[in-house]
Amino acid sequence: MNVKGPSHLADCCTGITGMVTGVNKVHEVSSNGESNLLAQIDFIQLLCICALLFIGGCDPVSKPQMSPLPPVEKVQTTDTSTLPPHTFELPMTPPRIPPNESSFDPPDQDLSPPRFMGLKQLIAGDRELYLTWSMAVDDYSPSDQIRYHIFLANRSGKQDFNAPPLLITEPGVTSCRLTGLENGTSCHVVVRASDPSGKSDDNELEWSAVPNPVLFVDSSVESSGSGTHPQSAIKTIDEAIGAAIGLPGVNIFVAAGTYPEQFLLFDGMSLYGGFASGFSSLSLPKINKTIVKGAKNKDSIIIPPGKSLVVIDGFLFPGEGIARRAIVADDCVLRISHCLIEGFVDKGVQIETDVDDGGEASGAILYCDIEKNQGDGLRIEGFVDLSIRESRFRANEQSGISAPSLQPVHGEKTRLDLHRVEISNNGDIGFHLRIAKPVGDDPKDTPRVRISLLGVDCFKNEDHGLGLDLRYTDADPVDLRIRVEHCSIRENKKSGIYLDTDAQGDYSVSYSELIGNRGSAGLYLSGDSTDALVRVRDSELSQNGLHGAVNSSAGLLKLVHSSLHSNGESAVLDELTELPTVQLIECELTPGSNPLKSASPRLWSSISNLPSGSVSSGELDRLPAPINPRITEVVGISPAKGSLTASDRLSWRIFLNQDQPQPQVTLTLDGQPQSTKLDFTADSFLVTTSDLKSKSGVLELLVLIPAHRGKPEQPLRFQYDLKGNR
């Protein structure tokens, strides 16, 4: 079948009049010159089709310095000036940032950028994208004076934020429509807010979608049509998938209704629910409930292996205590967004990879609720690169999120990034993470593992709040970073964080609260690595059952500028009494004033600095506080200091907690300088030497971190006994 969707979704939206009192109406001209009235509803209802003005919306300058979009065809209109407001036809020259107009004079005290949650919805149509977001809030400028910068790239993470944005909106708009895109080309979009003084937020919250032909599905029709137009909608999702087999990609728009179906969703296929019957408006999943009903002992959707993006957006998945799993994804690229998944007898969502066959999975889970499942809410296995944002994992009978075998791979990066996520009232560990022994073809190319939790609210789980376990040792070098920042971990039945440090890495807890956990400690450390260093700074570990922190590991726990008070027995317990393994620097250990000034269970309001004046955004209090500047430190070196024999290579991998400033390195043998070569990567560097003047002696590696951010230069010395039998 030759599936061909309309070039504008709005062409299908005939007969929309008087939908809401006070609705603004705009005139849209379709490709055949006929006009339709398009209702533009306020941003709360997310129905603004447009957000940019083609005429006067921006001033053209030179081409943007960013990943080029593929060549596109023009929308066929007799006069481009008749394109509707807030619609942009691509390609186009980028705007310059408009000067401060007299009516938008910024106050002299405007010193901070707007607070903005980033893009909130991205829907792909036929050669077009629909973007929506919520209003940003600024300390001094009204929200209707804030503009939005649209950045677009055709590779994930490759937006050039130093170049002009693709386009800049008129002030105060909260959505836009991009037309003239090439079908089949991935689009990765970031939206930033800019106030009248020119200050812009720096979020990098990316959404991905692929323009492709559109098929329409509506369960209310009597019989299936071709699916290429709302008036000829297909009756079931499975029929639409069958009609699209053989196409390189398709976007399937599904109207509200109940779909008692189970199906395979193949590579390049995307499902968007939440449309009203007749497709008279954009997707509103909370209003137009689109239900994929589970069947006994069945998985609702299975995504087979593939390389093209698969999207599932705007659906309700009720398992009703009989269906097995809602979504099973295997070795694929996926986006699950605006979905409610509940009541399955196994997991809610399972993402897995076949590591032995080179499999990997990547993508994002955005604005989802996964709750009340009899297994884990989300289970992740294997080699993945996954972002989870603005989602809730609640009241699952096992873990909210479980990754029992996260796989490091030599030469690759394994990543889990949790950003503003709630994990609560689950029957096991809230977030359970176990990192496996690394695999891969090149053991000399160190695998990288990045675990980041920012603004995670983890509470009232029946085990630890966070349980992090390593299943490898220092004999298997892994560039590991685990960062917990601006998190609230409280009232869990056991420890707030249980961290097993069997190997060195960058372990960091900062600007967080570990409060009222009923087990051994707010933070409990175990593990055999003597090179492990866990750093806690500017955090509160208070009112826990026994101790604020317990270190039963062989490594070092370093607490800086933190508060530990009102714990059941003691602030800190160091269980290895033969060797001190805890450092406390400027910490508060007795009851009194709290450096964070609040022990509120609402993390967002207790550590965020809210702007002065009235707050018009209901989501503003969920923004984490600004990240304080981090001091660069060496967090690991391989091989560790000691003896070097003939079997050891004369090279060292040095791991930093960030990539700037770059250190200086000097190598000496018995005091005599030796030649070295430095190769820097993102946050580590390799030191090699091949021309030693002797085969024995004392080899010393001096790493000098330059003075920065008010801290003097830091010299670090590592000595090695060079054996004579080399």
Secondary structure, 3 states (H helix, E strand, C coil): CCCCCCCCHHHHCCCCCCCCCCCEEEEEECCCCCEEEEEECCHHHCCCCCCECCCCCCEECCCCCCCCCCCCCCCCCCCHHHCCCEEEECCCCCEECCCCCHHHCCCCCCCCCCECCCEEEEEECCCEEEEEECCCECCCCCHHHCEEEEEEECCCCCCCCCCCCCEECCCCCCEEEEECCCCCCCEEEEEEEECCCCCECCCCCCEEECCCCEEEECCCCCCCCCCCCHHHCECCHHHHHHHHCCCCCEEEEEECEEECCCEECCCCEEEEEEECCCCCCCCCCCCCCEEECCCECCEEEEECCCCCEEEEECCEEECCCCECEEEEEECCEEEEECCEEECCCCCCEEEECCHHHCCCEEEEEECCEEECCCCCCEEEEECEEEEEEEEEEECCCCCCEEEEEECCECCCEEEEEEEEEEEECCCCCCEEEEECCCECCCCCCCCEEEEEEECCEEECCCCCCEEEEECCCCCCCCEEEEEEECCEEECCCCCCEEEECCCCCEEEEECCEEECCCCCEEEEEECCCCCCEEEEECCEEECCCCEEEEECCCCEEEEECCECCCCCCEEEEECCCCCCCEEEECCECCCCCCCCCCCCCCHHHHHCCCCCCCCCCCCHHHCCCCCCCCCCCEEEEECCCEEECCCCCCEEEEEECCCCCCCEEEEEECCEEECCEEEECCCEEEEECCCCCCCCEEEEEEEEECCECCECCEEEEEEEEECCCC
